[in-house]
Amino acid sequence: MTQIPYGRQWIDAEDEAAVLAALRAPMLTQGPATDAFEREIADYVGARHAVAVSSATAGLHLSMMALDLGSGEAITSPITFVATSNTMVQVGLTPVFADIDPDTLTLSPSAVAAAITPATRLLAPVHFAGLPADMTPLKALAGDHGLKIVEDAAHAIGSEYAGGGRVGNGLHADLTVFSFHPVKTMTTGEGGAITTNDAELYERLRMLRSHGITRDPTRLADQPGPWWYEQQAMGLNYRMTDIQAALGSSQLKKLDGFIDRRLAIVADYRRAFAGLDWLTLPPDAGDRRIGWHLFTTQFDFEALGQTRAEVMATLAARGIGSQVHYIPVTRQPWYREHLATDPAAFPNAEAYYCQALSLPLYAAMTDDDVAQVIAAVRALA
Ligand SMILES: *Cc1c(COP(=O)(O)O)cnc(C)c1O
């Protein structure tokens, strides 16, 4: 029996042809295909600039580096992948967690307000499962306290903010980071992008992405000849290859179709699961377009009389993968040891985690796959 995973990529003949063409081009690493992909991403989300990078983790790290915030505190959600807060630690910021709003599963603005101290420098909301965090109050808090905002939009390409506009349009954050890992809504194999409307941050990101080196004649202090370049900042190699960018451009053409398919599957699940009182469905975003990355449900395992491990095993036996997004970062051994995090201080995150289970959601799911998941979940009770 083929297993239906919780998420996976869609790759078609067009994507294969795009990658093959990139392999036959003179330049394999960051080159013209990356420039084109960056322009397309910026246009798609409605931002002035985009910088393609080797992963969203690299993008988060580069964003924190470019903001140059020194030491201080950065606030994020415990319900995220560890990369959000790890990259804070990697630039010398101290992650501070604020609880989620149980209705949206994203950062609670009131919890953020309570977590702000004179040492706070940065807010890093996570657009969990594709649903944007409540940016209006978060942006107001940032304005009041002189904080920068980096959005972790790894899940949220193509999603709309509550007030309209696509995530990453540069109107709600200094920098927005997307992921193109294969389980995300579109893929470049590994890869990510940062979008911004800030021309200075854009130039800084580009320099830091490639060792802190510039060849731009308008930026060079000296120009003794054509061989010349200057390392003006301490950077890394976080470049995307043209092979990945070619795949990205091909995928981006299909992104709205991927999102349509995801929305249709979510609608099927919502209809099929509406009557199950032991199952809480993902937040409802009304008629706003959300590029749902995950179908995160909450099981009342007690009412069901089965543990999460038992439910996962039963689903797996019926060919269905499921996953927990996420173990709260506050529970991770590194965070407990180095930052003395106390998971119990985030009761909404804990309550969510104890019931969390993501069911399969990806554009390449067939109607039969969806029906198989629905039947298996309904048969649990
Ligand atoms: C996937 C993910 C990342 C990291 O993305 P990569 O491209 O794999 O580095 C960061 N944050 C969140 C919330 C993610 O889901």
The ligand as an SDF file (V2000), in Angstrom:
LIG
                    3D

 15 15  0  0  0  0  0  0  0  0999 V2000
   10.1420   24.8340    7.1620 C   0  0  0  0  0  0  0  0  0  0  0  0
   10.2090   25.9490    8.1560 C   0  0  0  0  0  0  0  0  0  0  0  0
   11.3640   26.7100    8.3580 C   0  0  0  0  0  0  0  0  0  0  0  0
   12.6790   26.3600    7.7250 C   0  0  0  0  0  0  0  0  0  0  0  0
   12.5970   26.2610    6.3570 O   0  0  0  0  0  0  0  0  0  0  0  0
   13.8160   25.6070    5.5300 P   0  0  0  0  0  0  0  0  0  0  0  0
   13.6060   26.1440    4.1510 O   0  0  0  0  0  0  0  0  0  0  0  0
   13.6480   24.1370    5.6440 O   0  0  0  0  0  0  0  0  0  0  0  0
   15.0890   26.0920    6.1450 O   0  0  0  0  0  0  0  0  0  0  0  0
   11.3040   27.7820    9.2120 C   0  0  0  0  0  0  0  0  0  0  0  0
   10.1720   28.0850    9.8750 N   0  0  0  0  0  0  0  0  0  0  0  0
    9.0440   27.3700    9.7340 C   0  0  0  0  0  0  0  0  0  0  0  0
    7.8180   27.7710   10.4830 C   0  0  0  0  0  0  0  0  0  0  0  0
    9.0410   26.2620    8.8870 C   0  0  0  0  0  0  0  0  0  0  0  0
    7.9350   25.5140    8.7770 O   0  0  0  0  0  0  0  0  0  0  0  0
  1  2  1  0
  2  3  1  0
  2 14  2  0
  3  4  1  0
  3 10  2  0
  4  5  1  0
  5  6  1  0
  6  7  2  0
  6  8  1  0
  6  9  1  0
 10 11  1  0
 11 12  2  0
 12 13  1  0
 12 14  1  0
 14 15  1  0
M  END
$$$$
